[in-house]
Amino acid sequence: MAIAERTPTSVLSTETPLAVTVKRACELSGLGPTSIWAFLRDGRLEAVRVPGVRRTLVSYASLARLLAPSADAGRAPRRRGRPRKQADATVQP
């Protein structure tokens, strides 16, 4: 399909969206709206503002980056609390 033949609806239906609403970001991620707004506030998610429109959109790319597995995802979780003392391997009579 040539670029001239594409209509706006065909482009949006076959590709990932550029931005989604906070409600849709909640549905896609499984996070709640409070978490999404906190991530927008601290910069982990990118807000998209359209001039003249009173709606905050979330950049789909930033949402995908936030939810992508990180490099340290395969490590064992850190143990909480005080470290245990190691028992001596040699026992003296």
Secondary structure in CASP SS format (residue, H / E / C, confidence):
PFRMAT SS
TARGET T0000
AUTHOR 0000-0000-0000
METHOD secondary structure of the structure
MODEL  1
M C 1.00
A C 1.00
I H 1.00
A H 1.00
E H 1.00
R C 1.00
T C 1.00
P H 1.00
T H 1.00
S H 1.00
V H 1.00
L H 1.00
S H 1.00
T H 1.00
E C 1.00
T C 1.00
P C 1.00
L C 1.00
A E 1.00
V E 1.00
T E 1.00
V H 1.00
K H 1.00
R H 1.00
A H 1.00
C H 1.00
E H 1.00
L H 1.00
S H 1.00
G C 1.00
L C 1.00
G C 1.00
P H 1.00
T H 1.00
S H 1.00
I H 1.00
W H 1.00
A H 1.00
F H 1.00
L H 1.00
R H 1.00
D H 1.00
G C 1.00
R C 1.00
L C 1.00
E C 1.00
A E 1.00
V E 1.00
R E 1.00
V C 1.00
P C 1.00
G C 1.00
V C 1.00
R C 1.00
R C 1.00
T E 1.00
L E 1.00
V E 1.00
S E 1.00
Y H 1.00
A H 1.00
S H 1.00
L H 1.00
A H 1.00
R H 1.00
L H 1.00
L H 1.00
A C 1.00
P C 1.00
S C 1.00
A H 1.00
D H 1.00
A H 1.00
G H 1.00
R C 1.00
A C 1.00
P C 1.00
R C 1.00
R C 1.00
R C 1.00
G C 1.00
R C 1.00
P C 1.00
R C 1.00
K C 1.00
Q C 1.00
A C 1.00
D C 1.00
A C 1.00
T C 1.00
V C 1.00
Q C 1.00
P C 1.00
END
